Amino acid sequence: MATKVYGASDDLVEFDGDVTGEVGHYEDADDGNSKGVLVAFSDGTVLQARYGKAKLAVWQVTALSRGALFDRIDECHDEDADPHSDVAHFKDGLKWAYAAKDWERVK
């Protein structure tokens, strides 16, 4: 089953498909320092999801690394869209995903 990953409300990252569930996360997007949620998938894809894209009430989903099952990201620029989020799409076959709500890049 294909999988979609997207933000909902202002505090949830949703997973629908082979990987199903949600991760609760809230950060003040107005301070400009939101790191959001880092999500690693079984195919090697790594996504960053954060709320407040371009100072809008929209979730931004960015592919930091693209694995074999990663398909695309449909971008959203409309606060009234359903969902009000970019949506990452994966082909069939994901086995797992791990989300980190508190993370730091090591240089």
Jmol script that loads the backbone (N, CA, C; Angstrom):
load data "model"
ATOM      1  N   MET A   1       0.836  -1.163   0.000  1.00  0.00           N
ATOM      2  CA  MET A   1       0.000   0.000   0.000  1.00  0.00           C
ATOM      3  C   MET A   1       0.894   1.244   0.000  1.00  0.00           C
ATOM      4  N   ALA A   2       0.587   2.214  -0.798  1.00  0.00           N
ATOM      5  CA  ALA A   2       1.339   3.474  -0.816  1.00  0.00           C
ATOM      6  C   ALA A   2       1.169   4.194   0.524  1.00  0.00           C
ATOM      7  N   THR A   3       2.106   5.048   0.855  1.00  0.00           N
ATOM      8  CA  THR A   3       2.067   5.786   2.120  1.00  0.00           C
ATOM      9  C   THR A   3       2.124   7.280   1.847  1.00  0.00           C
ATOM     10  N   LYS A   4       1.346   8.050   2.638  1.00  0.00           N
ATOM     11  CA  LYS A   4       1.382   9.508   2.590  1.00  0.00           C
ATOM     12  C   LYS A   4       1.792  10.019   3.971  1.00  0.00           C
ATOM     13  N   VAL A   5       2.576  11.096   3.974  1.00  0.00           N
ATOM     14  CA  VAL A   5       2.995  11.744   5.215  1.00  0.00           C
ATOM     15  C   VAL A   5       2.674  13.225   5.071  1.00  0.00           C
ATOM     16  N   TYR A   6       1.992  13.789   6.089  1.00  0.00           N
ATOM     17  CA  TYR A   6       1.565  15.187   6.012  1.00  0.00           C
ATOM     18  C   TYR A   6       1.268  15.706   7.416  1.00  0.00           C
ATOM     19  N   GLY A   7       1.176  17.007   7.541  1.00  0.00           N
ATOM     20  CA  GLY A   7       0.844  17.622   8.808  1.00  0.00           C
ATOM     21  C   GLY A   7      -0.650  17.847   8.922  1.00  0.00           C
ATOM     22  N   ALA A   8      -1.143  17.843  10.166  1.00  0.00           N
ATOM     23  CA  ALA A   8      -2.553  18.110  10.438  1.00  0.00           C
ATOM     24  C   ALA A   8      -2.634  19.025  11.653  1.00  0.00           C
ATOM     25  N   SER A   9      -3.662  19.861  11.679  1.00  0.00           N
ATOM     26  CA  SER A   9      -3.813  20.839  12.750  1.00  0.00           C
ATOM     27  C   SER A   9      -2.504  21.627  12.816  1.00  0.00           C
ATOM     28  N   ASP A  10      -2.056  21.999  14.003  1.00  0.00           N
ATOM     29  CA  ASP A  10      -0.755  22.664  14.118  1.00  0.00           C
ATOM     30  C   ASP A  10       0.214  21.851  14.964  1.00  0.00           C
ATOM     31  N   ASP A  11      -0.187  20.579  15.226  1.00  0.00           N
ATOM     32  CA  ASP A  11       0.649  19.808  16.153  1.00  0.00           C
ATOM     33  C   ASP A  11       0.717  18.314  15.867  1.00  0.00           C
ATOM     34  N   LEU A  12       0.379  17.887  14.651  1.00  0.00           N
ATOM     35  CA  LEU A  12       0.418  16.457  14.329  1.00  0.00           C
ATOM     36  C   LEU A  12       1.083  16.206  12.980  1.00  0.00           C
ATOM     37  N   VAL A  13       1.876  15.152  12.903  1.00  0.00           N
ATOM     38  CA  VAL A  13       2.375  14.635  11.631  1.00  0.00           C
ATOM     39  C   VAL A  13       1.697  13.281  11.449  1.00  0.00           C
ATOM     40  N   GLU A  14       0.987  13.114  10.336  1.00  0.00           N
ATOM     41  CA  GLU A  14       0.172  11.928  10.067  1.00  0.00           C
ATOM     42  C   GLU A  14       0.857  11.005   9.069  1.00  0.00           C
ATOM     43  N   PHE A  15       0.648   9.692   9.256  1.00  0.00           N
ATOM     44  CA  PHE A  15       1.180   8.654   8.368  1.00  0.00           C
ATOM     45  C   PHE A  15       0.022   7.764   7.964  1.00  0.00           C
ATOM     46  N   ASP A  16      -0.247   7.632   6.666  1.00  0.00           N
ATOM     47  CA  ASP A  16      -1.339   6.789   6.164  1.00  0.00           C
ATOM     48  C   ASP A  16      -0.804   5.849   5.097  1.00  0.00           C
ATOM     49  N   GLY A  17      -0.976   4.532   5.282  1.00  0.00           N
ATOM     50  CA  GLY A  17      -0.557   3.557   4.283  1.00  0.00           C
ATOM     51  C   GLY A  17       0.138   2.375   4.926  1.00  0.00           C
ATOM     52  N   ASP A  18       1.258   1.943   4.319  1.00  0.00           N
ATOM     53  CA  ASP A  18       2.044   0.841   4.897  1.00  0.00           C
ATOM     54  C   ASP A  18       2.506   1.198   6.303  1.00  0.00           C
ATOM     55  N   VAL A  19       2.829   2.458   6.518  1.00  0.00           N
ATOM     56  CA  VAL A  19       3.167   2.987   7.837  1.00  0.00           C
ATOM     57  C   VAL A  19       1.998   3.865   8.252  1.00  0.00           C
ATOM     58  N   THR A  20       1.397   3.571   9.404  1.00  0.00           N
ATOM     59  CA  THR A  20       0.194   4.281   9.839  1.00  0.00           C
ATOM     60  C   THR A  20       0.366   4.784  11.258  1.00  0.00           C
ATOM     61  N   GLY A  21      -0.093   5.997  11.498  1.00  0.00           N
ATOM     62  CA  GLY A  21      -0.052   6.550  12.844  1.00  0.00           C
ATOM     63  C   GLY A  21       0.104   8.051  12.806  1.00  0.00           C
ATOM     64  N   GLU A  22       0.454   8.622  13.958  1.00  0.00           N
ATOM     65  CA  GLU A  22       0.676  10.049  14.035  1.00  0.00           C
ATOM     66  C   GLU A  22       1.705  10.349  15.116  1.00  0.00           C
ATOM     67  N   VAL A  23       2.373  11.471  14.941  1.00  0.00           N
ATOM     68  CA  VAL A  23       3.340  11.958  15.912  1.00  0.00           C
ATOM     69  C   VAL A  23       2.890  13.340  16.334  1.00  0.00           C
ATOM     70  N   GLY A  24       2.696  13.532  17.626  1.00  0.00           N
ATOM     71  CA  GLY A  24       2.330  14.838  18.137  1.00  0.00           C
ATOM     72  C   GLY A  24       3.565  15.693  18.332  1.00  0.00           C
ATOM     73  N   HIS A  25       3.497  16.926  17.817  1.00  0.00           N
ATOM     74  CA  HIS A  25       4.637  17.832  17.961  1.00  0.00           C
ATOM     75  C   HIS A  25       4.151  19.263  17.798  1.00  0.00           C
ATOM     76  N   TYR A  26       4.509  20.110  18.737  1.00  0.00           N
ATOM     77  CA  TYR A  26       4.157  21.526  18.638  1.00  0.00           C
ATOM     78  C   TYR A  26       5.384  22.369  18.942  1.00  0.00           C
ATOM     79  N   GLU A  27       5.647  23.327  18.063  1.00  0.00           N
ATOM     80  CA  GLU A  27       6.698  24.309  18.278  1.00  0.00           C
ATOM     81  C   GLU A  27       6.143  25.658  17.876  1.00  0.00           C
ATOM     82  N   ASP A  28       6.628  26.704  18.478  1.00  0.00           N
ATOM     83  CA  ASP A  28       6.223  28.052  18.108  1.00  0.00           C
ATOM     84  C   ASP A  28       6.882  28.405  16.784  1.00  0.00           C
ATOM     85  N   ALA A  29       6.113  28.365  15.705  1.00  0.00           N
ATOM     86  CA  ALA A  29       6.656  28.618  14.372  1.00  0.00           C
ATOM     87  C   ALA A  29       6.991  30.092  14.168  1.00  0.00           C
ATOM     88  N   ASP A  30       6.466  30.975  15.023  1.00  0.00           N
ATOM     89  CA  ASP A  30       6.692  32.405  14.851  1.00  0.00           C
ATOM     90  C   ASP A  30       8.111  32.837  15.182  1.00  0.00           C
ATOM     91  N   ASP A  31       8.847  32.030  15.937  1.00  0.00           N
ATOM     92  CA  ASP A  31      10.192  32.446  16.331  1.00  0.00           C
ATOM     93  C   ASP A  31      11.239  32.180  15.246  1.00  0.00           C
ATOM     94  N   GLY A  32      10.843  31.463  14.178  1.00  0.00           N
ATOM     95  CA  GLY A  32      11.744  31.202  13.061  1.00  0.00           C
ATOM     96  C   GLY A  32      12.788  30.139  13.319  1.00  0.00           C
ATOM     97  N   ASN A  33      12.754  29.500  14.482  1.00  0.00           N
ATOM     98  CA  ASN A  33      13.759  28.500  14.837  1.00  0.00           C
ATOM     99  C   ASN A  33      13.213  27.080  14.881  1.00  0.00           C
ATOM    100  N   SER A  34      12.036  26.858  14.378  1.00  0.00           N
ATOM    101  CA  SER A  34      11.422  25.540  14.435  1.00  0.00           C
ATOM    102  C   SER A  34      12.216  24.535  13.603  1.00  0.00           C
ATOM    103  N   LYS A  35      12.609  23.433  14.236  1.00  0.00           N
ATOM    104  CA  LYS A  35      13.268  22.345  13.516  1.00  0.00           C
ATOM    105  C   LYS A  35      12.243  21.320  13.067  1.00  0.00           C
ATOM    106  N   GLY A  36      11.111  21.262  13.751  1.00  0.00           N
ATOM    107  CA  GLY A  36      10.075  20.319  13.396  1.00  0.00           C
ATOM    108  C   GLY A  36      10.394  18.901  13.802  1.00  0.00           C
ATOM    109  N   VAL A  37       9.891  17.966  13.009  1.00  0.00           N
ATOM    110  CA  VAL A  37      10.044  16.538  13.269  1.00  0.00           C
ATOM    111  C   VAL A  37      10.925  15.943  12.177  1.00  0.00           C
ATOM    112  N   LEU A  38      11.891  15.149  12.575  1.00  0.00           N
ATOM    113  CA  LEU A  38      12.750  14.437  11.637  1.00  0.00           C
ATOM    114  C   LEU A  38      12.244  13.004  11.566  1.00  0.00           C
ATOM    115  N   VAL A  39      11.992  12.502  10.343  1.00  0.00           N
ATOM    116  CA  VAL A  39      11.441  11.156  10.187  1.00  0.00           C
ATOM    117  C   VAL A  39      12.340  10.349   9.247  1.00  0.00           C
ATOM    118  N   ALA A  40      12.798   9.188   9.729  1.00  0.00           N
ATOM    119  CA  ALA A  40      13.616   8.272   8.934  1.00  0.00           C
ATOM    120  C   ALA A  40      12.768   7.057   8.573  1.00  0.00           C
ATOM    121  N   PHE A  41      12.856   6.618   7.322  1.00  0.00           N
ATOM    122  CA  PHE A  41      12.047   5.506   6.812  1.00  0.00           C
ATOM    123  C   PHE A  41      12.922   4.320   6.425  1.00  0.00           C
ATOM    124  N   SER A  42      12.293   3.153   6.352  1.00  0.00           N
ATOM    125  CA  SER A  42      13.008   1.906   6.078  1.00  0.00           C
ATOM    126  C   SER A  42      13.729   1.895   4.738  1.00  0.00           C
ATOM    127  N   ASP A  43      13.317   2.735   3.776  1.00  0.00           N
ATOM    128  CA  ASP A  43      13.968   2.754   2.461  1.00  0.00           C
ATOM    129  C   ASP A  43      15.148   3.719   2.394  1.00  0.00           C
ATOM    130  N   GLY A  44      15.438   4.402   3.508  1.00  0.00           N
ATOM    131  CA  GLY A  44      16.542   5.356   3.531  1.00  0.00           C
ATOM    132  C   GLY A  44      16.119   6.811   3.387  1.00  0.00           C
ATOM    133  N   THR A  45      14.846   7.053   3.153  1.00  0.00           N
ATOM    134  CA  THR A  45      14.354   8.427   3.058  1.00  0.00           C
ATOM    135  C   THR A  45      14.391   9.083   4.436  1.00  0.00           C
ATOM    136  N   VAL A  46      14.746  10.361   4.461  1.00  0.00           N
ATOM    137  CA  VAL A  46      14.672  11.163   5.679  1.00  0.00           C
ATOM    138  C   VAL A  46      13.892  12.429   5.338  1.00  0.00           C
ATOM    139  N   LEU A  47      12.820  12.673   6.105  1.00  0.00           N
ATOM    140  CA  LEU A  47      11.996  13.863   5.915  1.00  0.00           C
ATOM    141  C   LEU A  47      12.099  14.781   7.122  1.00  0.00           C
ATOM    142  N   GLN A  48      11.898  16.063   6.882  1.00  0.00           N
ATOM    143  CA  GLN A  48      11.735  17.044   7.946  1.00  0.00           C
ATOM    144  C   GLN A  48      10.353  17.667   7.750  1.00  0.00           C
ATOM    145  N   ALA A  49       9.535  17.633   8.797  1.00  0.00           N
ATOM    146  CA  ALA A  49       8.201  18.221   8.743  1.00  0.00           C
ATOM    147  C   ALA A  49       8.116  19.310   9.800  1.00  0.00           C
ATOM    148  N   ARG A  50       7.763  20.523   9.376  1.00  0.00           N
ATOM    149  CA  ARG A  50       7.635  21.610  10.349  1.00  0.00           C
ATOM    150  C   ARG A  50       6.481  22.519   9.973  1.00  0.00           C
ATOM    151  N   TYR A  51       5.877  23.066  11.003  1.00  0.00           N
ATOM    152  CA  TYR A  51       4.693  23.906  10.845  1.00  0.00           C
ATOM    153  C   TYR A  51       5.095  25.365  10.692  1.00  0.00           C
ATOM    154  N   GLY A  52       4.363  26.083   9.847  1.00  0.00           N
ATOM    155  CA  GLY A  52       4.601  27.507   9.678  1.00  0.00           C
ATOM    156  C   GLY A  52       5.335  27.849   8.396  1.00  0.00           C
ATOM    157  N   LYS A  53       5.103  27.086   7.338  1.00  0.00           N
ATOM    158  CA  LYS A  53       5.755  27.307   6.050  1.00  0.00           C
ATOM    159  C   LYS A  53       5.484  28.731   5.558  1.00  0.00           C
ATOM    160  N   ALA A  54       6.534  29.472   5.271  1.00  0.00           N
ATOM    161  CA  ALA A  54       6.432  30.843   4.757  1.00  0.00           C
ATOM    162  C   ALA A  54       5.520  31.705   5.624  1.00  0.00           C
ATOM    163  N   LYS A  55       5.568  31.455   6.956  1.00  0.00           N
ATOM    164  CA  LYS A  55       4.755  32.181   7.939  1.00  0.00           C
ATOM    165  C   LYS A  55       3.253  32.006   7.712  1.00  0.00           C
ATOM    166  N   LEU A  56       2.884  30.888   7.083  1.00  0.00           N
ATOM    167  CA  LEU A  56       1.481  30.522   6.887  1.00  0.00           C
ATOM    168  C   LEU A  56       1.132  29.382   7.832  1.00  0.00           C
ATOM    169  N   ALA A  57      -0.157  29.125   8.015  1.00  0.00           N
ATOM    170  CA  ALA A  57      -0.624  27.992   8.820  1.00  0.00           C
ATOM    171  C   ALA A  57      -0.603  26.740   7.950  1.00  0.00           C
ATOM    172  N   VAL A  58       0.586  26.396   7.467  1.00  0.00           N
ATOM    173  CA  VAL A  58       0.790  25.284   6.536  1.00  0.00           C
ATOM    174  C   VAL A  58       2.015  24.488   6.993  1.00  0.00           C
ATOM    175  N   TRP A  59       1.923  23.156   6.916  1.00  0.00           N
ATOM    176  CA  TRP A  59       3.061  22.282   7.210  1.00  0.00           C
ATOM    177  C   TRP A  59       3.976  22.198   5.995  1.00  0.00           C
ATOM    178  N   GLN A  60       5.268  22.316   6.235  1.00  0.00           N
ATOM    179  CA  GLN A  60       6.269  22.128   5.197  1.00  0.00           C
ATOM    180  C   GLN A  60       6.914  20.758   5.392  1.00  0.00           C
ATOM    181  N   VAL A  61       6.932  19.960   4.338  1.00  0.00           N
ATOM    182  CA  VAL A  61       7.582  18.648   4.376  1.00  0.00           C
ATOM    183  C   VAL A  61       8.715  18.681   3.354  1.00  0.00           C
ATOM    184  N   THR A  62       9.924  18.425   3.834  1.00  0.00           N
ATOM    185  CA  THR A  62      11.117  18.505   2.996  1.00  0.00           C
ATOM    186  C   THR A  62      11.838  17.163   3.010  1.00  0.00           C
ATOM    187  N   ALA A  63      12.264  16.703   1.836  1.00  0.00           N
ATOM    188  CA  ALA A  63      13.050  15.472   1.740  1.00  0.00           C
ATOM    189  C   ALA A  63      14.527  15.829   1.899  1.00  0.00           C
ATOM    190  N   LEU A  64      15.129  15.391   2.998  1.00  0.00           N
ATOM    191  CA  LEU A  64      16.561  15.608   3.221  1.00  0.00           C
ATOM    192  C   LEU A  64      17.385  14.539   2.520  1.00  0.00           C
ATOM    193  N   SER A  65      16.759  13.375   2.329  1.00  0.00           N
ATOM    194  CA  SER A  65      17.383  12.250   1.644  1.00  0.00           C
ATOM    195  C   SER A  65      16.253  11.429   1.025  1.00  0.00           C
ATOM    196  N   ARG A  66      16.450  10.927  -0.170  1.00  0.00           N
ATOM    197  CA  ARG A  66      15.393  10.195  -0.893  1.00  0.00           C
ATOM    198  C   ARG A  66      15.792   8.738  -1.085  1.00  0.00           C
ATOM    199  N   GLY A  67      14.955   7.855  -0.539  1.00  0.00           N
ATOM    200  CA  GLY A  67      15.199   6.428  -0.670  1.00  0.00           C
ATOM    201  C   GLY A  67      14.504   5.858  -1.895  1.00  0.00           C
ATOM    202  N   ALA A  68      14.613   4.534  -2.054  1.00  0.00           N
ATOM    203  CA  ALA A  68      14.098   3.836  -3.233  1.00  0.00           C
ATOM    204  C   ALA A  68      12.582   3.913  -3.368  1.00  0.00           C
ATOM    205  N   LEU A  69      11.843   4.037  -2.264  1.00  0.00           N
ATOM    206  CA  LEU A  69      10.379   4.059  -2.329  1.00  0.00           C
ATOM    207  C   LEU A  69       9.789   5.466  -2.304  1.00  0.00           C
ATOM    208  N   PHE A  70      10.620   6.479  -2.131  1.00  0.00           N
ATOM    209  CA  PHE A  70      10.141   7.861  -2.159  1.00  0.00           C
ATOM    210  C   PHE A  70       9.627   8.182  -3.550  1.00  0.00           C
ATOM    211  N   ASP A  71       8.445   8.790  -3.628  1.00  0.00           N
ATOM    212  CA  ASP A  71       7.848   9.136  -4.918  1.00  0.00           C
ATOM    213  C   ASP A  71       7.932  10.631  -5.190  1.00  0.00           C
ATOM    214  N   ARG A  72       7.297  11.443  -4.318  1.00  0.00           N
ATOM    215  CA  ARG A  72       7.240  12.882  -4.577  1.00  0.00           C
ATOM    216  C   ARG A  72       6.689  13.610  -3.355  1.00  0.00           C
ATOM    217  N   ILE A  73       6.775  14.938  -3.408  1.00  0.00           N
ATOM    218  CA  ILE A  73       6.103  15.789  -2.431  1.00  0.00           C
ATOM    219  C   ILE A  73       5.190  16.741  -3.192  1.00  0.00           C
ATOM    220  N   ASP A  74       3.907  16.707  -2.854  1.00  0.00           N
ATOM    221  CA  ASP A  74       2.953  17.679  -3.391  1.00  0.00           C
ATOM    222  C   ASP A  74       2.972  18.880  -2.460  1.00  0.00           C
ATOM    223  N   GLU A  75       3.323  20.046  -2.994  1.00  0.00           N
ATOM    224  CA  GLU A  75       3.448  21.235  -2.163  1.00  0.00           C
ATOM    225  C   GLU A  75       2.112  21.924  -1.949  1.00  0.00           C
ATOM    226  N   CYS A  76       1.984  22.576  -0.798  1.00  0.00           N
ATOM    227  CA  CYS A  76       0.785  23.322  -0.434  1.00  0.00           C
ATOM    228  C   CYS A  76       1.195  24.751  -0.084  1.00  0.00           C
ATOM    229  N   HIS A  77       0.434  25.704  -0.579  1.00  0.00           N
ATOM    230  CA  HIS A  77       0.671  27.119  -0.271  1.00  0.00           C
ATOM    231  C   HIS A  77      -0.620  27.800   0.158  1.00  0.00           C
ATOM    232  N   ASP A  78      -1.622  26.996   0.576  1.00  0.00           N
ATOM    233  CA  ASP A  78      -2.949  27.512   0.897  1.00  0.00           C
ATOM    234  C   ASP A  78      -3.360  27.066   2.296  1.00  0.00           C
ATOM    235  N   GLU A  79      -3.532  28.018   3.195  1.00  0.00           N
ATOM    236  CA  GLU A  79      -3.934  27.715   4.570  1.00  0.00           C
ATOM    237  C   GLU A  79      -5.305  27.055   4.648  1.00  0.00           C
ATOM    238  N   ASP A  80      -6.135  27.231   3.634  1.00  0.00           N
ATOM    239  CA  ASP A  80      -7.482  26.663   3.635  1.00  0.00           C
ATOM    240  C   ASP A  80      -7.568  25.314   2.924  1.00  0.00           C
ATOM    241  N   ALA A  81      -6.441  24.814   2.431  1.00  0.00           N
ATOM    242  CA  ALA A  81      -6.424  23.521   1.741  1.00  0.00           C
ATOM    243  C   ALA A  81      -6.671  22.396   2.752  1.00  0.00           C
ATOM    244  N   ASP A  82      -7.081  21.251   2.240  1.00  0.00           N
ATOM    245  CA  ASP A  82      -7.282  20.076   3.088  1.00  0.00           C
ATOM    246  C   ASP A  82      -6.485  18.921   2.497  1.00  0.00           C
ATOM    247  N   PRO A  83      -5.348  18.571   3.062  1.00  0.00           N
ATOM    248  CA  PRO A  83      -4.768  19.128   4.281  1.00  0.00           C
ATOM    249  C   PRO A  83      -4.007  20.416   3.981  1.00  0.00           C
ATOM    250  N   HIS A  84      -3.815  21.224   5.014  1.00  0.00           N
ATOM    251  CA  HIS A  84      -3.011  22.452   4.867  1.00  0.00           C
ATOM    252  C   HIS A  84      -1.547  22.064   5.122  1.00  0.00           C
ATOM    253  N   SER A  85      -1.045  21.261   4.190  1.00  0.00           N
ATOM    254  CA  SER A  85       0.277  20.664   4.354  1.00  0.00           C
ATOM    255  C   SER A  85       0.827  20.207   3.019  1.00  0.00           C
ATOM    256  N   ASP A  86       2.161  20.261   2.885  1.00  0.00           N
ATOM    257  CA  ASP A  86       2.815  19.505   1.826  1.00  0.00           C
ATOM    258  C   ASP A  86       2.545  18.036   2.141  1.00  0.00           C
ATOM    259  N   VAL A  87       2.500  17.194   1.099  1.00  0.00           N
ATOM    260  CA  VAL A  87       2.243  15.764   1.307  1.00  0.00           C
ATOM    261  C   VAL A  87       3.346  14.955   0.619  1.00  0.00           C
ATOM    262  N   ALA A  88       4.057  14.146   1.405  1.00  0.00           N
ATOM    263  CA  ALA A  88       5.078  13.251   0.858  1.00  0.00           C
ATOM    264  C   ALA A  88       4.415  11.925   0.499  1.00  0.00           C
ATOM    265  N   HIS A  89       4.751  11.399  -0.679  1.00  0.00           N
ATOM    266  CA  HIS A  89       4.185  10.140  -1.171  1.00  0.00           C
ATOM    267  C   HIS A  89       5.283   9.101  -1.341  1.00  0.00           C
ATOM    268  N   PHE A  90       4.960   7.879  -0.921  1.00  0.00           N
ATOM    269  CA  PHE A  90       5.865   6.745  -1.071  1.00  0.00           C
ATOM    270  C   PHE A  90       5.178   5.638  -1.850  1.00  0.00           C
ATOM    271  N   LYS A  91       5.957   4.864  -2.602  1.00  0.00           N
ATOM    272  CA  LYS A  91       5.460   3.668  -3.269  1.00  0.00           C
ATOM    273  C   LYS A  91       5.248   2.573  -2.227  1.00  0.00           C
ATOM    274  N   ASP A  92       4.576   1.507  -2.628  1.00  0.00           N
ATOM    275  CA  ASP A  92       4.329   0.368  -1.738  1.00  0.00           C
ATOM    276  C   ASP A  92       5.627  -0.195  -1.171  1.00  0.00           C
ATOM    277  N   GLY A  93       5.556  -0.657   0.099  1.00  0.00           N
ATOM    278  CA  GLY A  93       6.654  -1.438   0.634  1.00  0.00           C
ATOM    279  C   GLY A  93       7.381  -0.894   1.847  1.00  0.00           C
ATOM    280  N   LEU A  94       7.015   0.287   2.345  1.00  0.00           N
ATOM    281  CA  LEU A  94       7.696   0.765   3.556  1.00  0.00           C
ATOM    282  C   LEU A  94       7.452  -0.208   4.705  1.00  0.00           C
ATOM    283  N   LYS A  95       8.469  -0.444   5.504  1.00  0.00           N
ATOM    284  CA  LYS A  95       8.378  -1.367   6.641  1.00  0.00           C
ATOM    285  C   LYS A  95       8.223  -0.632   7.964  1.00  0.00           C
ATOM    286  N   TRP A  96       8.865   0.534   8.096  1.00  0.00           N
ATOM    287  CA  TRP A  96       8.815   1.272   9.354  1.00  0.00           C
ATOM    288  C   TRP A  96       9.214   2.726   9.133  1.00  0.00           C
ATOM    289  N   ALA A  97       8.927   3.535  10.145  1.00  0.00           N
ATOM    290  CA  ALA A  97       9.387   4.928  10.211  1.00  0.00           C
ATOM    291  C   ALA A  97       9.674   5.257  11.671  1.00  0.00           C
ATOM    292  N   TYR A  98      10.707   6.038  11.904  1.00  0.00           N
ATOM    293  CA  TYR A  98      11.039   6.528  13.238  1.00  0.00           C
ATOM    294  C   TYR A  98      11.037   8.046  13.197  1.00  0.00           C
ATOM    295  N   ALA A  99      10.388   8.664  14.184  1.00  0.00           N
ATOM    296  CA  ALA A  99      10.321  10.116  14.260  1.00  0.00           C
ATOM    297  C   ALA A  99      11.101  10.620  15.459  1.00  0.00           C
ATOM    298  N   ALA A 100      11.846  11.685  15.245  1.00  0.00           N
ATOM    299  CA  ALA A 100      12.584  12.345  16.326  1.00  0.00           C
ATOM    300  C   ALA A 100      12.046  13.762  16.459  1.00  0.00           C
ATOM    301  N   LYS A 101      11.544  14.081  17.647  1.00  0.00           N
ATOM    302  CA  LYS A 101      10.997  15.416  17.884  1.00  0.00           C
ATOM    303  C   LYS A 101      12.050  16.351  18.468  1.00  0.00           C
ATOM    304  N   ASP A 102      13.097  15.798  19.020  1.00  0.00           N
ATOM    305  CA  ASP A 102      14.188  16.593  19.570  1.00  0.00           C
ATOM    306  C   ASP A 102      15.473  16.070  18.948  1.00  0.00           C
ATOM    307  N   TRP A 103      16.043  16.837  18.046  1.00  0.00           N
ATOM    308  CA  TRP A 103      17.210  16.367  17.321  1.00  0.00           C
ATOM    309  C   TRP A 103      18.132  17.542  16.998  1.00  0.00           C
ATOM    310  N   GLU A 104      19.350  17.175  16.676  1.00  0.00           N
ATOM    311  CA  GLU A 104      20.351  18.185  16.386  1.00  0.00           C
ATOM    312  C   GLU A 104      21.289  17.647  15.324  1.00  0.00           C
ATOM    313  N   ARG A 105      21.636  18.467  14.358  1.00  0.00           N
ATOM    314  CA  ARG A 105      22.572  18.055  13.318  1.00  0.00           C
ATOM    315  C   ARG A 105      23.995  18.140  13.869  1.00  0.00           C
ATOM    316  N   VAL A 106      24.756  17.104  13.635  1.00  0.00           N
ATOM    317  CA  VAL A 106      26.149  17.080  14.054  1.00  0.00           C
ATOM    318  C   VAL A 106      26.992  17.422  12.832  1.00  0.00           C
ATOM    319  N   LYS A 107      27.821  18.430  12.967  1.00  0.00           N
ATOM    320  CA  LYS A 107      28.637  18.900  11.824  1.00  0.00           C
ATOM    321  C   LYS A 107      30.034  18.357  11.902  1.00  0.00           C
TER     322      LYS A 107
END
end "model"
wireframe off; spacefill off
backbone 0.3
color backbone group
